[in-house]
Amino acid sequence: MQSLGAINLLPTTSSQHQRIHNLSLFTTHNPKSKSTRLGVRLSAISPKNEGGSVNVASQSAASSTSFLSLLCPLLKFFGGGDPSQGRNDLIEIATSSVSSLARFPWGSRSINDSAKDPVTSAPNLQLYEFEACPFCRRVREAMTELDLSAEVYPCPKGSLRHRDFVRKTGGKEQFPFLIDSSTGISLYESGDIVKYLFKQYANGRGPSVGLLESTVLTGWVPTLLRAGRGMSLWNKAGIEPSQKLQLFSYENNPYARIVREALCELELPYILQNAGIGSANSDLLFSLAGSREVPYVVDPNTGFQSGDYKAILSYLFTTYSTDNSNVSA
């Protein structure tokens, strides 16, 4: 067996032994059978920095950044190729549905009665993220549960616009990044963002049980199963419409996930209207679509409206391709 390399995943800690363990994804190649396999390796790393103090946070941030940087081309190689081309519907729905099952019950229903207040449901939140990031997923799950609307600015790898804004505004290129225009607060770190959202928009209640803790265990499942969809900028993306699209969605819906991936790959900013089970937005969705099913996309630039995920994908990749010059920027 020949090793083809390894990629660091998130460090995990053991409070009992005060040690940090590093989880790695590696590939091996067997020349005889000409087969390549993926594997996982757990190894201990030093829990202290040069000053002798434990520095788990910096180890975690560095490792997750390194992992996503190397994971992107790996998943692109094993994935479905050009996102604008025809797809195997069975595989698409199966992998997205299993991804939803892995993250259930988080991001499926509204648990926030106060979200019916139009003040809290107004899109005063700006979220900079990318679909494949498990920590961004954690924030979107919280927004679904709190029934919060937000302006979403996708930041795929190779971003032409939004990553530069985050770097200039926050001082570093890290995701997710949240701006709350109603309070003037801007935050990095998904855990801090989730706690802030619950404190600000859920009458001080804490995050749902397991929402924060489960990300390290199953947050990577959708990223891996979806082969990196929603991680990189499509090579024909670049058109930015004059008005933001509107997406009715909830985080753990398998069909909505596929649409959000496309919006990210096209770097199209949009207004996210969370419409999970019990959402106050369900009535608004019904008035537009005659149904409460998601996803549902409204494009004010062209008048396009649809709740068919395949029709939405075809529309997005055709309309917002650089080959098409008919959309006003």
C-alpha positions as CSV (number, residue, x, y, z in Angstrom):
1,M,0.0,0.0,0.0
2,Q,1.3,3.4,-1.0
3,S,0.2,6.4,1.1
4,L,-1.0,9.3,-1.1
5,G,-1.1,11.9,1.7
6,A,-3.1,13.0,4.7
7,I,-5.4,15.9,5.6
8,N,-5.9,17.2,9.1
9,L,-9.4,17.3,10.4
10,L,-10.5,19.1,13.6
11,P,-8.5,18.4,16.8
12,T,-10.5,16.8,19.6
13,T,-9.7,17.1,23.2
14,S,-9.8,14.7,26.1
15,S,-10.4,16.5,29.4
16,Q,-9.5,13.3,31.4
17,H,-6.0,13.1,30.0
18,Q,-5.6,16.8,29.0
19,R,-4.5,15.8,25.6
20,I,-5.4,16.9,22.1
21,H,-6.0,14.3,19.4
22,N,-5.8,15.1,15.7
23,L,-8.2,13.3,13.3
24,S,-6.8,12.9,9.8
25,L,-8.2,11.8,6.5
26,F,-5.7,9.9,4.4
27,T,-5.6,8.1,1.1
28,T,-3.8,4.9,0.2
29,H,-3.2,3.3,-3.2
30,N,-2.8,-0.4,-3.9
31,P,-0.7,-0.9,-7.1
32,K,-1.7,-4.5,-7.5
33,S,-5.5,-3.9,-7.5
34,K,-5.1,-0.3,-8.8
35,S,-7.6,0.9,-6.1
36,T,-7.6,4.0,-3.9
37,R,-9.0,4.0,-0.5
38,L,-9.9,6.8,2.0
39,G,-9.1,6.2,5.7
40,V,-9.2,8.0,9.0
41,R,-6.3,8.2,11.5
42,L,-6.4,9.4,15.1
43,S,-3.1,10.7,16.6
44,A,-2.1,12.7,19.7
45,I,-0.6,16.1,19.4
46,S,1.0,18.4,21.9
47,P,-1.6,20.4,23.9
48,K,0.7,23.3,24.6
49,N,2.1,26.2,22.6
50,E,5.6,27.6,22.9
51,G,4.6,29.5,26.1
52,G,3.5,26.3,27.7
53,S,-0.2,27.1,27.7
54,V,-3.0,25.1,26.1
55,N,-4.1,26.6,22.8
56,V,-7.0,24.4,21.6
57,A,-8.9,27.2,19.8
58,S,-6.0,28.1,17.5
59,Q,-5.2,24.5,16.8
60,S,-8.9,23.9,15.9
61,A,-9.1,27.0,13.6
62,A,-5.8,26.2,11.9
63,S,-6.7,22.5,11.3
64,S,-10.2,23.2,10.0
65,T,-8.9,25.8,7.6
66,S,-6.2,23.4,6.4
67,F,-8.7,20.6,6.1
68,L,-11.1,22.6,4.0
69,S,-8.4,23.9,1.8
70,L,-7.2,20.5,0.9
71,L,-10.6,18.8,1.0
72,C,-11.9,21.1,-1.7
73,P,-9.9,19.7,-4.7
74,L,-10.2,16.1,-3.3
75,L,-14.0,16.2,-3.2
76,K,-14.1,18.0,-6.6
77,F,-12.1,15.1,-8.0
78,F,-14.4,12.5,-6.6
79,G,-17.5,14.6,-7.0
80,G,-19.9,15.3,-9.8
81,G,-17.8,17.7,-11.8
82,D,-19.4,20.8,-13.5
83,P,-22.4,21.7,-11.3
84,S,-24.3,23.1,-14.3
85,Q,-24.3,19.8,-16.1
86,G,-26.9,17.0,-15.9
87,R,-27.0,15.1,-12.6
88,N,-28.1,11.7,-11.5
89,D,-31.3,12.6,-9.6
90,L,-31.2,9.4,-7.6
91,I,-27.7,10.1,-6.2
92,E,-28.5,13.7,-5.7
93,I,-31.6,13.1,-3.6
94,A,-30.1,10.1,-1.8
95,T,-26.9,11.9,-0.6
96,S,-28.8,15.0,0.4
97,S,-31.5,13.0,2.2
98,V,-28.8,11.1,4.2
99,S,-27.1,14.4,5.0
100,S,-30.4,15.6,6.4
101,L,-30.8,12.5,8.4
102,A,-27.3,12.9,9.9
103,R,-28.2,16.4,11.1
104,F,-31.7,15.7,12.3
105,P,-33.5,17.2,14.2
106,W,-31.5,20.5,14.0
107,G,-32.5,23.0,11.4
108,S,-35.9,21.5,10.6
109,R,-38.5,23.4,12.6
110,S,-39.1,26.8,14.2
111,I,-39.0,26.6,18.0
112,N,-39.2,30.4,18.6
113,D,-42.5,31.9,19.3
114,S,-41.0,35.4,19.4
115,A,-40.1,35.0,15.7
116,K,-43.7,35.9,14.8
117,D,-42.7,39.5,15.8
118,P,-42.0,41.2,12.4
119,V,-39.0,43.0,14.0
120,T,-37.1,39.8,14.7
121,S,-38.0,38.3,11.3
122,A,-36.8,41.3,9.3
123,P,-33.6,40.7,7.3
124,N,-31.3,42.8,9.5
125,L,-28.8,40.0,9.6
126,Q,-26.1,39.6,7.1
127,L,-24.4,36.2,7.0
128,Y,-21.2,35.5,5.0
129,E,-20.7,31.8,4.6
130,F,-20.4,28.9,2.2
131,E,-22.8,26.0,2.0
132,A,-20.3,23.2,2.5
133,C,-18.8,24.6,5.7
134,P,-20.0,22.6,8.7
135,F,-19.6,25.6,11.0
136,C,-21.7,27.8,8.7
137,R,-24.2,25.0,8.7
138,R,-24.4,25.3,12.5
139,V,-25.4,28.9,12.2
140,R,-28.0,28.3,9.5
141,E,-29.5,25.6,11.6
142,A,-29.9,28.1,14.5
143,M,-31.5,30.6,12.1
144,T,-34.0,28.0,11.0
145,E,-34.9,27.2,14.6
146,L,-35.2,30.9,15.5
147,D,-37.2,31.6,12.3
148,L,-34.8,34.4,11.3
149,S,-34.5,35.9,7.9
150,A,-31.1,37.0,6.7
151,E,-29.2,38.4,3.7
152,V,-26.9,35.6,2.8
153,Y,-23.6,36.4,0.9
154,P,-22.1,33.2,-0.3
155,C,-18.3,33.0,-0.1
156,P,-17.1,30.0,-2.0
157,K,-13.4,29.3,-2.6
158,G,-12.4,31.5,-5.5
159,S,-14.9,34.1,-4.5
160,L,-14.8,37.3,-6.6
161,R,-16.5,39.6,-4.2
162,H,-17.7,38.5,-0.8
163,R,-14.5,37.0,0.7
164,D,-12.7,40.3,0.1
165,F,-15.4,42.2,1.9
166,V,-15.1,39.9,5.0
167,R,-11.3,40.3,5.0
168,K,-11.6,44.1,4.9
169,T,-14.4,44.4,7.3
170,G,-13.5,41.8,10.0
171,G,-9.8,41.7,9.5
172,K,-9.5,38.0,8.4
173,E,-11.0,35.6,5.9
174,Q,-12.9,33.3,8.2
175,F,-16.4,31.9,8.0
176,P,-19.1,32.2,9.1
177,F,-19.1,35.9,9.6
178,L,-22.3,37.6,10.9
179,I,-23.3,41.3,10.9
180,D,-26.4,42.4,12.8
181,S,-27.2,45.9,11.5
182,S,-29.9,46.3,14.3
183,T,-27.3,46.1,17.1
184,G,-24.0,47.0,15.2
185,I,-22.6,43.6,16.3
186,S,-20.2,41.7,14.0
187,L,-19.0,38.2,14.9
188,Y,-16.8,35.4,13.8
189,E,-16.9,31.9,15.3
190,S,-20.0,29.8,14.8
191,G,-20.4,29.0,18.5
192,D,-20.4,32.7,19.5
193,I,-22.8,33.5,16.7
194,V,-25.3,30.8,17.7
195,K,-25.2,31.9,21.3
196,Y,-25.6,35.5,20.3
197,L,-28.6,34.8,18.1
198,F,-30.4,32.8,20.8
199,K,-29.7,35.5,23.4
200,Q,-30.8,38.3,21.1
201,Y,-33.8,36.7,19.4
202,A,-35.0,33.9,21.7
203,N,-35.7,35.9,24.9
204,G,-32.4,34.7,26.4
205,R,-32.9,31.0,26.0
206,G,-29.9,28.9,25.2
207,P,-29.2,26.9,22.0
208,S,-31.1,23.7,21.4
209,V,-29.6,20.6,23.1
210,G,-26.9,19.2,20.9
211,L,-26.8,21.9,18.3
212,L,-23.4,23.1,19.2
213,E,-21.9,19.8,20.3
214,S,-23.1,17.7,17.4
215,T,-21.2,19.7,14.7
216,V,-17.9,18.0,15.3
217,L,-19.5,14.6,15.2
218,T,-21.9,14.8,12.2
219,G,-21.4,18.3,10.8
220,W,-19.0,17.0,8.2
221,V,-21.4,14.4,6.9
222,P,-23.2,16.6,4.4
223,T,-19.9,18.1,3.2
224,L,-18.5,14.6,2.5
225,L,-21.7,13.0,1.1
226,R,-22.4,15.9,-1.1
227,A,-18.8,15.7,-2.5
228,G,-18.0,19.3,-1.8
229,R,-21.0,20.9,-3.5
230,G,-21.4,24.5,-2.4
231,M,-17.7,24.8,-1.7
232,S,-16.1,26.3,-4.8
233,L,-17.0,29.1,-7.3
234,W,-18.2,27.8,-10.6
235,N,-15.8,28.8,-13.4
236,K,-18.6,30.6,-15.3
237,A,-20.0,32.5,-12.3
238,G,-19.5,36.2,-12.1
239,I,-22.8,38.0,-12.8
240,E,-24.2,39.8,-9.7
241,P,-27.8,40.9,-10.2
242,S,-29.0,44.3,-9.2
243,Q,-31.6,42.9,-6.8
244,K,-31.1,40.0,-4.4
245,L,-33.0,36.7,-5.1
246,Q,-35.3,35.4,-2.4
247,L,-35.1,31.8,-1.2
248,F,-37.7,30.1,1.0
249,S,-35.9,27.3,2.7
250,Y,-35.0,25.5,5.9
251,E,-31.6,24.2,6.6
252,N,-32.2,20.5,6.8
253,N,-34.5,20.2,3.8
254,P,-32.7,17.9,1.2
255,Y,-34.1,19.8,-1.9
256,A,-33.4,23.2,-0.5
257,R,-29.8,22.2,0.3
258,I,-29.2,21.4,-3.4
259,V,-30.5,24.9,-4.4
260,R,-28.4,26.6,-1.7
261,E,-25.3,24.8,-3.1
262,A,-26.0,26.3,-6.5
263,L,-26.5,29.8,-5.2
264,C,-23.1,29.4,-3.4
265,E,-21.3,28.1,-6.5
266,L,-22.6,31.1,-8.4
267,E,-21.8,33.5,-5.5
268,L,-25.3,34.9,-5.8
269,P,-26.4,37.0,-2.7
270,Y,-30.0,36.2,-1.6
271,I,-32.6,36.9,1.1
272,L,-33.1,33.7,3.1
273,Q,-36.6,33.3,4.4
274,N,-36.5,30.4,6.8
275,A,-39.7,28.4,6.5
276,G,-39.2,25.4,8.7
277,I,-42.0,23.4,10.3
278,G,-44.1,25.8,12.4
279,S,-42.5,28.9,10.8
280,A,-44.3,32.2,10.7
281,N,-43.1,32.6,7.1
282,S,-45.2,29.6,6.0
283,D,-48.2,31.9,5.3
284,L,-46.1,34.2,3.2
285,L,-44.8,31.3,1.3
286,F,-48.3,29.9,0.7
287,S,-49.5,33.3,-0.6
288,L,-46.7,33.3,-3.2
289,A,-46.5,29.6,-4.2
290,G,-49.9,28.2,-3.2
291,S,-47.9,25.7,-1.2
292,R,-45.7,25.5,2.0
293,E,-43.1,23.3,0.4
294,V,-39.5,24.4,0.1
295,P,-37.4,25.4,-1.7
296,Y,-39.1,28.2,-3.5
297,V,-37.1,30.9,-5.4
298,V,-38.2,34.3,-6.4
299,D,-36.0,36.4,-8.7
300,P,-37.2,40.0,-8.9
301,N,-34.7,40.7,-11.7
302,T,-36.5,38.5,-14.2
303,G,-39.8,37.6,-12.6
304,F,-38.9,33.9,-12.3
305,Q,-40.6,32.0,-9.5
306,S,-40.4,28.2,-8.9
307,G,-40.6,25.5,-6.3
308,D,-39.1,22.8,-8.5
309,Y,-35.5,22.3,-7.5
310,K,-34.5,21.0,-10.9
311,A,-36.1,23.9,-12.7
312,I,-34.4,26.3,-10.2
313,L,-31.0,24.8,-10.9
314,S,-31.4,25.0,-14.7
315,Y,-32.6,28.6,-14.4
316,L,-29.7,29.7,-12.1
317,F,-26.9,28.2,-14.1
318,T,-28.3,29.4,-17.4
319,T,-29.3,32.9,-16.3
320,Y,-26.2,33.7,-14.2
321,S,-23.6,32.2,-16.4
322,T,-21.0,34.6,-17.8
323,D,-22.1,33.2,-21.2
324,N,-25.4,35.0,-20.7
325,S,-25.4,38.8,-21.0
326,N,-29.2,39.3,-20.7
327,V,-29.3,39.9,-16.9
328,S,-28.7,43.5,-15.7
329,A,-26.0,43.7,-13.1
